[in-house]
Amino acid sequence: MLDSWVAGSIGAEGNLTRGQIDDWTLKALKRTVERAAAQSPFYAERLKGLRISNMEDFKGLPFTYPDDLRRDSLKMLCIPGRDVKRIVSLTTSGSSGEPKRVYFSERDLLETVNYFAHGLKEFTKEGEKALLLFPGSSPDGLNDLIIRALEMLGCRGEWFGYPREDRFAELAERILGQQITFLIGTAASVAAFARFTEQTDPAWKIAGQIRGVLASAAYVSEEDRAAIIRAWDCEVNEHYSMTETGYAGAVGCSVPGGYHVWESGLYYELIDPVTGIAVPDGEEGEIVVTTLTERAEPFIRYRTGDIARFVPGRCACGSCLKRLERVHDRDIGKKFEREDIENEKICNF
C-alpha cells in the first residue's frame, strides 16, 4: 500500500526497514525545522536559537496549538502569499471565534492527490464508480482532489455532497441509477444513510450493489462501522486525516488492526495530554503531528487533541510502517476542539 511509495520517497533500497525510516525521519525533521525557522515569521520567533541534532532535541521544541493557527496563520507561511493556491477556513461548531485558516500551494495539492491515489489503490478496482459524500464542489477542494486521484487509478469519481437526512432518498436513487459501487465520506454520514436504507424498499438493491466504503475523518466509531457492514455486508476501510495535514494521515490496513501512517510525509508523536511528555509505545496519548514535506504552511509539533495509541509489533500484512489504533473522538468542550467538516469554507486571494 503506502510502503513502496514511502520507500521511494525516502530513497530506501531493498526491503523497507524501521531503521531506514527512523534515520530518514530525523533528517527530515531537521530540514523542516531549519526551513520553518528561516522562512516562516511565526516559527522564526518560536524557534529562535533552537536547533536539533537528535530526537530528544526535537521533543524539546515548543508545541503549536490550534489557537496559533487562528491568530497567526499568515505568519506561519513559508512562501509568499501570491504562491498560495488555496485557503481553507475551518470554523468550529458552536463557536463565534476566529476560524483556523490553512494554506496550500500547488505542490501541496498535487502531493495530496498522490497520497490519495496510493491510499485508495488497495481498496478500489479499475473501472469502479465511486460517489463522494463530502461537502464542497470547488476546484482543488477535497472532492476534486479525490476525483483526480481516482482517475489516476482508472476509476471514476462523482460528487454528491454531504448526505443530510432530507437527501437520503435522492442519494439512494443516485447510487442505483448511476451504478455506484464505492462510497467515500465521513463515517457518521455514511452510517446514517446505511441505517436509512435498512428501512426502505431499495435497501436490498443497494446492499447488493455497494462493494466498499472508505470512512474518512478524524474519528470513526465502531458503532458507525458496524452499522454500515450490517446494512450492506460490504468492505469498510478507514482513514484518519485532518485538513491541517492536507487531508493526509494514516490509512486503514486491509488486515484489521490499525491505520498505517504516511511516514514520508508526517511524523506522529503520542504525548500525555496533561504533562506533554511522550508516552511509552503501546499506551494511549494525544496525537502530535509534524509535517515533513516542504509545505506552504508547515506544522511543527501541532497538538491535535485526538487520542490513540501505536499498535506494537509488525503488521500481519508485512508493512513496517507505524500503525495507529482507531482514534478516539476528541474531547469537545475541554481544551481542544472538533472541526465540523460541514462548515468548511473556501476563500481565495
Phi, psi and omega in degrees: 000265180275344188303310184295324179293315178299316180301314179295323182293326183262001178074028181283139178253144181073202179290132181297134180234162178297322180299318178298316181295314183296318179297316180294321183301316180299318178296320180294321177296319177300315180297317180299314181294316180296317180295314180297317181295331182273330191242344181253119178303322180297309183284334177301320178284317183294325186253012183306124177080000182259134176224157180237137175238349179207176184293329178295321176300315181298317182289353175267355179289152180293152176284156168252139186242158174307324179295329174298321180292329177288318186277321195232030185300320179295322180291341181282345183296144175252005181229160176297149180303328182294341181267001176283128182266329185207144176234129176247125179257120184253114174268168182240137180305130176076009183246141176249010182281184180296139176284163171273136178243130181242131186251140181231139172267172175300320179297318178301315183294318178295324178295321178296317178300316180296319178298313179301317182298316180290324180289325182276345188304321184282340189255346181251160178242144180304134180088356182289152177249120181249145177246130184260131188244032174262153176287157174095130181232014184284154176302139180070008174281178184304311181298318180297319180294320179293318179300318178296322178293318179298321179297326177297334182263006181077022179250169178240128178246138177234149182260132175248322184105176183292125186274079175291164186304323182287357178247005183300316181296319178297319180296317178300317179297320181295316181299313182288318182290326183262003180057046178287134180242351185218134179243141177230121181186185177289148182300318183296317182289319179293320180295320178298319177293321179299318178296323178298317183293334179295339185252011183235162183302317184280010185305313184293329179292315180295320180299327179278347185257321182286119181267326184203160179223135170251111180267114188234130176174185178289331188221126176238115182277152177296326180296318179292318178301314181296322181296320180294315181294319180298319184285321190239352181050051184238170176286133177236121174244163187233153181218123176266128183204170173206154183299322184303331181260023179070032180066011178263163179179258183218138186251132178300140181274152175294337172267115184305143177143000177155172179255127177281128183279139174282087191280350174270358179238334185221145173242121180256134167245156172239124185233159170292122185294344180266310184271337183079007181270143180301141177265153178297153176304138180093348178259152180287145176200173178281137180282127174241128188240142173234130178279141187250347179265171184279076183280154175301320181233094182286156174236124181243115181053054182275122183277120185269334187082356179275145183246133177200184172218155173280134178282122182292153174083170181280143180292147179295342179284349180102350181289143176260003178294147177299148179239131171267138170287166179311131184282136178283157174296138180288155191278096181291138175091353176253230189284330186245173185241171171234119178289145177257112186297336179293338184263013179293128180237148183247136173222158182228159175292000000 
